[in-house]
Amino acid sequence: MSLGWTITPTARTPEAAKRGWGVFFVVALACLVGFAAAAFRMQSWLLVAAFCAAALAQPQRIGAAVSRPRFLVLLAFSILYLIASMGSFAHPFPTFAYPIAFLTGFLLAAGPKDEDGRFSAVIIAGVVGSTIHGTLNAASNFKNFGWDLPGRVLPDFWTQEPLTATLQGTLFVPLAGFVFYALWSGSGHHTRRVLLTMSAVSIAVGYNLATASRTLFVVGALTFGVLLLAALRTRPRAALGLSFIAGVALLLYYQDILRIRSLAEGTPLARRMAQANTTALGEDPRFERWQYFFGHFWDYTKGGGQFRAANGYAHNLWLDVYDVAGLPSLILLLCFSLSALALMVRVIRSPLVASPVKFLIGGQLFALLAQFMTEPILDGVPYLFALFCLMVGATDGLLRDVGVTKVGSARGARIAK
């Protein structure tokens, strides 16, 4: 019996699919910016929202994402660390965010073939959110305490918990890794990108001078130098041009033109460096702790925070994880970190990947890994490690879809837009 109704199946048009993907992408991107800018427990749920948006948009990619070796290693590490850190000095609650961050980056990194710009948008979203968080800290503390800050332990904007100056400076590390890309990339809105980046850099520099923190300057200089050396292989004339600009800036500083040097020498960082009891970079107490830790390495295989209870933090991501969670967690974390480093090298060394893409990926991963060597990241700023996982996942997802050997210069330039 027929009711006279005819049901004709309708396929989703490519235009409608793109619009739907775009809506999900905007939602996910907003969540990712909030993820890096908010308190970590709030970030965890924002990250879940971003993952759900990405998973609903591309459910067919979930199987590929969860089967990636890097994800499986990260998942195993997160589970072990969660179990080992319960009842210790660590904060076990957010550990589930690390594998979710990897999956979110993987799912969002590449969509339809003509919309590869999502990859750079995901990376830049993390940079923007982290910079917003650091800027909010600076604005709040300058407002509450004035330009002459009372010390090197100041409240975080979101949690209002005390956070050391060095850990607050880590929030600007993604920005430090972004500077070279902003200067190098000649794609659309280049001038606007450079102006916004330099404005953010001025805030980061001013705040770290006021908090007497030098780690960000070291990480930023190392990252810029490494990328500059890498650029000499691809576009030597442009690299030499950037070297010339950097040299002129240093000359202006040392000759005290525009009184830049005089202003810098009156900052808390300069006063700290001039004090007799301030150690030089090569004599940092971190090196003594690392030396002692390695001398008693096998005493901490079971974890439990023994080193921290007696001596304080080791001030190194991997050693602090080893101290809390033991040898199995350290091995898994090393495997994940080394695979991320290999991923970065794979991209940078390929002659078929466009230069802007190399410097976007390389700048972020190198800067974050360099920062991880100096601080107890999972206790102090766990969102920075989650951001690292997000970026590793995005890079892994991009290379799986397009392949290093298939990313030509024209396509790579479009990815970097």
Contacts in CASP RR format, 6 or more apart in sequence:
PFRMAT RR
TARGET T0000
AUTHOR 0000-0000-0000
METHOD contacts of the structure
MODEL  1
MSLGWTITPTARTPEAAKRGWGVFFVVALACLVGFAAAAFRMQSWLLVAA
FCAAALAQPQRIGAAVSRPRFLVLLAFSILYLIASMGSFAHPFPTFAYPI
AFLTGFLLAAGPKDEDGRFSAVIIAGVVGSTIHGTLNAASNFKNFGWDLP
GRVLPDFWTQEPLTATLQGTLFVPLAGFVFYALWSGSGHHTRRVLLTMSA
VSIAVGYNLATASRTLFVVGALTFGVLLLAALRTRPRAALGLSFIAGVAL
LLYYQDILRIRSLAEGTPLARRMAQANTTALGEDPRFERWQYFFGHFWDY
TKGGGQFRAANGYAHNLWLDVYDVAGLPSLILLLCFSLSALALMVRVIRS
PLVASPVKFLIGGQLFALLAQFMTEPILDGVPYLFALFCLMVGATDGLLR
DVGVTKVGSARGARIAK
17 112 0 8 1.000
18 112 0 8 1.000
18 115 0 8 1.000
20 57 0 8 1.000
21 57 0 8 1.000
21 58 0 8 1.000
21 111 0 8 1.000
21 112 0 8 1.000
21 115 0 8 1.000
22 57 0 8 1.000
24 53 0 8 1.000
24 54 0 8 1.000
24 56 0 8 1.000
24 57 0 8 1.000
25 53 0 8 1.000
25 57 0 8 1.000
25 108 0 8 1.000
25 118 0 8 1.000
25 121 0 8 1.000
27 49 0 8 1.000
27 50 0 8 1.000
27 53 0 8 1.000
28 49 0 8 1.000
28 50 0 8 1.000
28 53 0 8 1.000
28 54 0 8 1.000
28 57 0 8 1.000
28 104 0 8 1.000
28 108 0 8 1.000
29 50 0 8 1.000
29 108 0 8 1.000
29 121 0 8 1.000
29 122 0 8 1.000
29 125 0 8 1.000
31 46 0 8 1.000
31 47 0 8 1.000
31 49 0 8 1.000
31 50 0 8 1.000
31 53 0 8 1.000
32 46 0 8 1.000
32 47 0 8 1.000
32 50 0 8 1.000
32 104 0 8 1.000
32 108 0 8 1.000
32 122 0 8 1.000
32 125 0 8 1.000
32 126 0 8 1.000
32 129 0 8 1.000
32 390 0 8 1.000
33 125 0 8 1.000
33 126 0 8 1.000
33 128 0 8 1.000
33 129 0 8 1.000
33 132 0 8 1.000
34 43 0 8 1.000
34 46 0 8 1.000
34 129 0 8 1.000
34 132 0 8 1.000
35 43 0 8 1.000
35 46 0 8 1.000
35 47 0 8 1.000
35 50 0 8 1.000
35 101 0 8 1.000
35 126 0 8 1.000
35 129 0 8 1.000
35 383 0 8 1.000
35 386 0 8 1.000
35 387 0 8 1.000
35 390 0 8 1.000
36 43 0 8 1.000
36 125 0 8 1.000
36 126 0 8 1.000
36 128 0 8 1.000
36 129 0 8 1.000
36 130 0 8 1.000
36 132 0 8 1.000
36 133 0 8 1.000
36 174 0 8 1.000
36 383 0 8 1.000
36 387 0 8 1.000
37 129 0 8 1.000
37 130 0 8 1.000
37 132 0 8 1.000
37 133 0 8 1.000
37 136 0 8 1.000
38 46 0 8 1.000
38 133 0 8 1.000
38 158 0 8 1.000
39 156 0 8 1.000
39 158 0 8 1.000
39 159 0 8 1.000
40 94 0 8 1.000
40 97 0 8 1.000
40 159 0 8 1.000
40 382 0 8 1.000
40 383 0 8 1.000
41 93 0 8 1.000
41 94 0 8 1.000
42 158 0 8 1.000
43 94 0 8 1.000
43 97 0 8 1.000
43 383 0 8 1.000
43 386 0 8 1.000
44 93 0 8 1.000
44 94 0 8 1.000
44 96 0 8 1.000
44 97 0 8 1.000
47 97 0 8 1.000
47 100 0 8 1.000
47 101 0 8 1.000
47 104 0 8 1.000
47 386 0 8 1.000
48 100 0 8 1.000
50 104 0 8 1.000
50 108 0 8 1.000
51 100 0 8 1.000
51 103 0 8 1.000
51 104 0 8 1.000
51 107 0 8 1.000
54 103 0 8 1.000
54 104 0 8 1.000
54 105 0 8 1.000
54 107 0 8 1.000
54 108 0 8 1.000
55 62 0 8 1.000
55 103 0 8 1.000
55 107 0 8 1.000
57 107 0 8 1.000
58 107 0 8 1.000
58 111 0 8 1.000
61 106 0 8 1.000
61 107 0 8 1.000
62 103 0 8 1.000
62 107 0 8 1.000
64 106 0 8 1.000
64 400 0 8 1.000
65 71 0 8 1.000
65 102 0 8 1.000
65 103 0 8 1.000
65 106 0 8 1.000
65 107 0 8 1.000
65 397 0 8 1.000
66 72 0 8 1.000
66 103 0 8 1.000
68 106 0 8 1.000
68 393 0 8 1.000
68 396 0 8 1.000
68 397 0 8 1.000
68 400 0 8 1.000
69 339 0 8 1.000
70 102 0 8 1.000
70 336 0 8 1.000
70 339 0 8 1.000
70 340 0 8 1.000
70 343 0 8 1.000
70 392 0 8 1.000
70 393 0 8 1.000
70 396 0 8 1.000
71 99 0 8 1.000
71 102 0 8 1.000
71 103 0 8 1.000
71 106 0 8 1.000
71 393 0 8 1.000
73 332 0 8 1.000
73 335 0 8 1.000
73 336 0 8 1.000
73 339 0 8 1.000
74 98 0 8 1.000
74 99 0 8 1.000
74 102 0 8 1.000
74 332 0 8 1.000
74 336 0 8 1.000
74 389 0 8 1.000
75 99 0 8 1.000
76 332 0 8 1.000
77 98 0 8 1.000
77 329 0 8 1.000
77 332 0 8 1.000
77 333 0 8 1.000
77 336 0 8 1.000
78 95 0 8 1.000
78 96 0 8 1.000
78 98 0 8 1.000
78 99 0 8 1.000
80 325 0 8 1.000
80 328 0 8 1.000
80 329 0 8 1.000
80 332 0 8 1.000
81 90 0 8 1.000
81 92 0 8 1.000
81 95 0 8 1.000
81 321 0 8 1.000
81 324 0 8 1.000
81 325 0 8 1.000
81 329 0 8 1.000
81 378 0 8 1.000
82 92 0 8 1.000
82 95 0 8 1.000
82 96 0 8 1.000
84 303 0 8 1.000
84 304 0 8 1.000
84 324 0 8 1.000
84 325 0 8 1.000
84 326 0 8 1.000
84 329 0 8 1.000
85 91 0 8 1.000
85 92 0 8 1.000
85 95 0 8 1.000
85 324 0 8 1.000
85 325 0 8 1.000
86 92 0 8 1.000
88 304 0 8 1.000
88 305 0 8 1.000
88 324 0 8 1.000
89 305 0 8 1.000
89 308 0 8 1.000
89 324 0 8 1.000
89 379 0 8 1.000
90 324 0 8 1.000
90 325 0 8 1.000
90 378 0 8 1.000
90 379 0 8 1.000
91 378 0 8 1.000
91 379 0 8 1.000
91 382 0 8 1.000
94 382 0 8 1.000
94 383 0 8 1.000
94 386 0 8 1.000
97 382 0 8 1.000
97 383 0 8 1.000
97 386 0 8 1.000
98 385 0 8 1.000
98 386 0 8 1.000
98 389 0 8 1.000
99 389 0 8 1.000
101 386 0 8 1.000
101 387 0 8 1.000
101 389 0 8 1.000
101 390 0 8 1.000
101 393 0 8 1.000
102 389 0 8 1.000
102 390 0 8 1.000
102 392 0 8 1.000
102 393 0 8 1.000
102 396 0 8 1.000
103 393 0 8 1.000
104 390 0 8 1.000
105 122 0 8 1.000
105 390 0 8 1.000
105 391 0 8 1.000
105 393 0 8 1.000
105 394 0 8 1.000
105 397 0 8 1.000
106 393 0 8 1.000
106 394 0 8 1.000
106 396 0 8 1.000
106 397 0 8 1.000
106 400 0 8 1.000
108 118 0 8 1.000
108 122 0 8 1.000
108 394 0 8 1.000
109 118 0 8 1.000
109 119 0 8 1.000
109 122 0 8 1.000
109 393 0 8 1.000
109 394 0 8 1.000
109 395 0 8 1.000
109 396 0 8 1.000
109 397 0 8 1.000
109 398 0 8 1.000
109 401 0 8 1.000
110 116 0 8 1.000
110 118 0 8 1.000
110 119 0 8 1.000
110 397 0 8 1.000
110 398 0 8 1.000
110 401 0 8 1.000
110 402 0 8 1.000
111 118 0 8 1.000
111 401 0 8 1.000
116 398 0 8 1.000
116 402 0 8 1.000
116 411 0 8 1.000
116 412 0 8 1.000
116 414 0 8 1.000
116 415 0 8 1.000
117 414 0 8 1.000
117 415 0 8 1.000
117 416 0 8 1.000
117 417 0 8 1.000
119 357 0 8 1.000
119 394 0 8 1.000
119 398 0 8 1.000
119 415 0 8 1.000
120 357 0 8 1.000
120 360 0 8 1.000
120 415 0 8 1.000
120 416 0 8 1.000
120 417 0 8 1.000
122 390 0 8 1.000
122 391 0 8 1.000
122 394 0 8 1.000
123 360 0 8 1.000
123 361 0 8 1.000
123 364 0 8 1.000
123 391 0 8 1.000
123 394 0 8 1.000
124 178 0 8 1.000
126 174 0 8 1.000
126 387 0 8 1.000
126 390 0 8 1.000
126 391 0 8 1.000
127 174 0 8 1.000
127 175 0 8 1.000
127 177 0 8 1.000
127 178 0 8 1.000
127 364 0 8 1.000
130 171 0 8 1.000
130 172 0 8 1.000
130 173 0 8 1.000
130 174 0 8 1.000
130 175 0 8 1.000
130 383 0 8 1.000
130 384 0 8 1.000
130 387 0 8 1.000
131 171 0 8 1.000
131 172 0 8 1.000
131 174 0 8 1.000
131 175 0 8 1.000
131 200 0 8 1.000
131 204 0 8 1.000
133 157 0 8 1.000
133 158 0 8 1.000
133 171 0 8 1.000
134 157 0 8 1.000
134 168 0 8 1.000
134 169 0 8 1.000
134 171 0 8 1.000
134 172 0 8 1.000
134 204 0 8 1.000
134 207 0 8 1.000
135 200 0 8 1.000
135 203 0 8 1.000
136 157 0 8 1.000
136 158 0 8 1.000
137 154 0 8 1.000
137 156 0 8 1.000
137 157 0 8 1.000
137 163 0 8 1.000
137 168 0 8 1.000
137 171 0 8 1.000
137 207 0 8 1.000
138 203 0 8 1.000
138 206 0 8 1.000
138 207 0 8 1.000
139 157 0 8 1.000
140 155 0 8 1.000
140 157 0 8 1.000
141 149 0 8 1.000
141 154 0 8 1.000
141 155 0 8 1.000
142 149 0 8 1.000
142 207 0 8 1.000
142 210 0 8 1.000
145 154 0 8 1.000
147 210 0 8 1.000
148 210 0 8 1.000
148 268 0 8 1.000
149 210 0 8 1.000
149 211 0 8 1.000
149 268 0 8 1.000
151 165 0 8 1.000
151 211 0 8 1.000
152 164 0 8 1.000
152 165 0 8 1.000
152 166 0 8 1.000
152 211 0 8 1.000
152 212 0 8 1.000
152 213 0 8 1.000
153 162 0 8 1.000
153 163 0 8 1.000
153 164 0 8 1.000
153 165 0 8 1.000
154 162 0 8 1.000
154 163 0 8 1.000
154 165 0 8 1.000
154 168 0 8 1.000
154 211 0 8 1.000
155 161 0 8 1.000
155 162 0 8 1.000
155 163 0 8 1.000
156 162 0 8 1.000
156 163 0 8 1.000
156 168 0 8 1.000
163 380 0 8 1.000
163 381 0 8 1.000
165 208 0 8 1.000
165 211 0 8 1.000
165 212 0 8 1.000
165 213 0 8 1.000
166 213 0 8 1.000
166 215 0 8 1.000
166 374 0 8 1.000
166 375 0 8 1.000
167 375 0 8 1.000
167 380 0 8 1.000
167 381 0 8 1.000
168 207 0 8 1.000
168 211 0 8 1.000
168 213 0 8 1.000
169 204 0 8 1.000
169 207 0 8 1.000
169 208 0 8 1.000
169 211 0 8 1.000
169 213 0 8 1.000
169 215 0 8 1.000
169 216 0 8 1.000
170 215 0 8 1.000
170 216 0 8 1.000
170 371 0 8 1.000
170 375 0 8 1.000
170 377 0 8 1.000
170 381 0 8 1.000
170 384 0 8 1.000
171 381 0 8 1.000
171 384 0 8 1.000
172 204 0 8 1.000
172 207 0 8 1.000
172 208 0 8 1.000
172 216 0 8 1.000
173 216 0 8 1.000
173 219 0 8 1.000
173 220 0 8 1.000
173 367 0 8 1.000
173 368 0 8 1.000
173 371 0 8 1.000
173 384 0 8 1.000
174 364 0 8 1.000
174 367 0 8 1.000
174 368 0 8 1.000
174 387 0 8 1.000
175 197 0 8 1.000
175 200 0 8 1.000
175 201 0 8 1.000
175 204 0 8 1.000
176 204 0 8 1.000
176 216 0 8 1.000
176 219 0 8 1.000
176 220 0 8 1.000
176 223 0 8 1.000
176 224 0 8 1.000
176 367 0 8 1.000
177 220 0 8 1.000
177 223 0 8 1.000
177 224 0 8 1.000
177 363 0 8 1.000
177 364 0 8 1.000
177 366 0 8 1.000
177 367 0 8 1.000
178 197 0 8 1.000
178 360 0 8 1.000
178 363 0 8 1.000
178 364 0 8 1.000
179 197 0 8 1.000
179 201 0 8 1.000
179 220 0 8 1.000
179 223 0 8 1.000
179 224 0 8 1.000
180 223 0 8 1.000
180 224 0 8 1.000
180 227 0 8 1.000
180 228 0 8 1.000
180 231 0 8 1.000
180 242 0 8 1.000
180 359 0 8 1.000
180 363 0 8 1.000
181 356 0 8 1.000
181 359 0 8 1.000
181 360 0 8 1.000
181 363 0 8 1.000
181 416 0 8 1.000
182 193 0 8 1.000
182 194 0 8 1.000
182 197 0 8 1.000
183 194 0 8 1.000
183 197 0 8 1.000
183 242 0 8 1.000
184 231 0 8 1.000
184 238 0 8 1.000
184 242 0 8 1.000
184 355 0 8 1.000
184 356 0 8 1.000
184 359 0 8 1.000
185 193 0 8 1.000
185 356 0 8 1.000
185 359 0 8 1.000
185 360 0 8 1.000
185 416 0 8 1.000
186 356 0 8 1.000
187 356 0 8 1.000
187 413 0 8 1.000
187 416 0 8 1.000
187 417 0 8 1.000
188 417 0 8 1.000
204 216 0 8 1.000
205 217 0 8 1.000
206 267 0 8 1.000
208 214 0 8 1.000
208 216 0 8 1.000
208 217 0 8 1.000
208 269 0 8 1.000
209 264 0 8 1.000
209 267 0 8 1.000
209 268 0 8 1.000
209 269 0 8 1.000
209 270 0 8 1.000
210 267 0 8 1.000
210 268 0 8 1.000
210 269 0 8 1.000
211 268 0 8 1.000
211 269 0 8 1.000
212 267 0 8 1.000
212 268 0 8 1.000
212 269 0 8 1.000
212 271 0 8 1.000
212 272 0 8 1.000
213 269 0 8 1.000
214 269 0 8 1.000
214 273 0 8 1.000
214 281 0 8 1.000
215 371 0 8 1.000
215 374 0 8 1.000
215 375 0 8 1.000
218 281 0 8 1.000
219 367 0 8 1.000
219 370 0 8 1.000
219 371 0 8 1.000
219 374 0 8 1.000
220 367 0 8 1.000
222 366 0 8 1.000
222 370 0 8 1.000
223 363 0 8 1.000
223 366 0 8 1.000
223 367 0 8 1.000
223 370 0 8 1.000
224 246 0 8 1.000
226 366 0 8 1.000
227 359 0 8 1.000
227 362 0 8 1.000
227 363 0 8 1.000
227 366 0 8 1.000
228 239 0 8 1.000
228 242 0 8 1.000
228 243 0 8 1.000
228 246 0 8 1.000
230 348 0 8 1.000
230 358 0 8 1.000
230 359 0 8 1.000
231 238 0 8 1.000
231 239 0 8 1.000
231 242 0 8 1.000
231 355 0 8 1.000
231 359 0 8 1.000
232 239 0 8 1.000
232 240 0 8 1.000
234 355 0 8 1.000
234 358 0 8 1.000
235 355 0 8 1.000
252 258 0 8 1.000
252 260 0 8 1.000
253 260 0 8 1.000
253 261 0 8 1.000
253 264 0 8 1.000
254 261 0 8 1.000
255 261 0 8 1.000
256 262 0 8 1.000
264 270 0 8 1.000
272 278 0 8 1.000
279 285 0 8 1.000
286 314 0 8 1.000
286 315 0 8 1.000
286 316 0 8 1.000
286 374 0 8 1.000
289 311 0 8 1.000
289 312 0 8 1.000
289 313 0 8 1.000
289 314 0 8 1.000
289 315 0 8 1.000
290 314 0 8 1.000
290 316 0 8 1.000
290 319 0 8 1.000
292 311 0 8 1.000
293 300 0 8 1.000
293 307 0 8 1.000
293 314 0 8 1.000
293 319 0 8 1.000
293 323 0 8 1.000
296 307 0 8 1.000
299 306 0 8 1.000
300 306 0 8 1.000
300 307 0 8 1.000
300 322 0 8 1.000
300 323 0 8 1.000
300 326 0 8 1.000
301 326 0 8 1.000
301 327 0 8 1.000
302 326 0 8 1.000
302 327 0 8 1.000
303 322 0 8 1.000
303 323 0 8 1.000
303 324 0 8 1.000
303 325 0 8 1.000
303 326 0 8 1.000
304 323 0 8 1.000
304 324 0 8 1.000
304 325 0 8 1.000
304 326 0 8 1.000
305 323 0 8 1.000
305 324 0 8 1.000
306 323 0 8 1.000
307 314 0 8 1.000
307 319 0 8 1.000
307 323 0 8 1.000
308 314 0 8 1.000
308 320 0 8 1.000
308 323 0 8 1.000
308 324 0 8 1.000
313 320 0 8 1.000
313 376 0 8 1.000
313 379 0 8 1.000
314 320 0 8 1.000
314 323 0 8 1.000
314 376 0 8 1.000
315 374 0 8 1.000
315 375 0 8 1.000
315 376 0 8 1.000
316 372 0 8 1.000
316 373 0 8 1.000
316 374 0 8 1.000
316 375 0 8 1.000
316 376 0 8 1.000
317 333 0 8 1.000
317 372 0 8 1.000
317 373 0 8 1.000
317 375 0 8 1.000
317 376 0 8 1.000
317 377 0 8 1.000
317 378 0 8 1.000
317 385 0 8 1.000
318 330 0 8 1.000
318 333 0 8 1.000
318 334 0 8 1.000
318 337 0 8 1.000
318 372 0 8 1.000
320 376 0 8 1.000
320 377 0 8 1.000
320 378 0 8 1.000
320 379 0 8 1.000
321 329 0 8 1.000
321 330 0 8 1.000
321 333 0 8 1.000
321 378 0 8 1.000
322 329 0 8 1.000
322 330 0 8 1.000
336 392 0 8 1.000
337 369 0 8 1.000
337 372 0 8 1.000
340 365 0 8 1.000
340 369 0 8 1.000
340 388 0 8 1.000
340 392 0 8 1.000
341 365 0 8 1.000
341 369 0 8 1.000
343 361 0 8 1.000
343 365 0 8 1.000
343 392 0 8 1.000
343 395 0 8 1.000
343 396 0 8 1.000
343 399 0 8 1.000
344 361 0 8 1.000
344 362 0 8 1.000
344 365 0 8 1.000
344 366 0 8 1.000
344 395 0 8 1.000
346 399 0 8 1.000
346 404 0 8 1.000
347 353 0 8 1.000
347 357 0 8 1.000
347 358 0 8 1.000
347 361 0 8 1.000
347 362 0 8 1.000
347 395 0 8 1.000
347 399 0 8 1.000
347 404 0 8 1.000
348 358 0 8 1.000
348 361 0 8 1.000
348 362 0 8 1.000
350 404 0 8 1.000
350 405 0 8 1.000
350 407 0 8 1.000
352 404 0 8 1.000
352 405 0 8 1.000
352 406 0 8 1.000
352 407 0 8 1.000
352 408 0 8 1.000
352 409 0 8 1.000
353 404 0 8 1.000
353 407 0 8 1.000
353 408 0 8 1.000
353 412 0 8 1.000
354 407 0 8 1.000
354 408 0 8 1.000
354 409 0 8 1.000
354 411 0 8 1.000
354 412 0 8 1.000
354 413 0 8 1.000
354 415 0 8 1.000
354 416 0 8 1.000
356 412 0 8 1.000
356 413 0 8 1.000
356 415 0 8 1.000
356 416 0 8 1.000
357 407 0 8 1.000
357 412 0 8 1.000
357 415 0 8 1.000
357 416 0 8 1.000
360 416 0 8 1.000
361 391 0 8 1.000
361 395 0 8 1.000
364 391 0 8 1.000
365 388 0 8 1.000
365 391 0 8 1.000
365 392 0 8 1.000
365 395 0 8 1.000
368 384 0 8 1.000
368 387 0 8 1.000
368 388 0 8 1.000
368 391 0 8 1.000
369 388 0 8 1.000
371 377 0 8 1.000
371 384 0 8 1.000
372 385 0 8 1.000
372 388 0 8 1.000
375 381 0 8 1.000
377 384 0 8 1.000
377 385 0 8 1.000
378 385 0 8 1.000
398 415 0 8 1.000
402 411 0 8 1.000
407 415 0 8 1.000
END
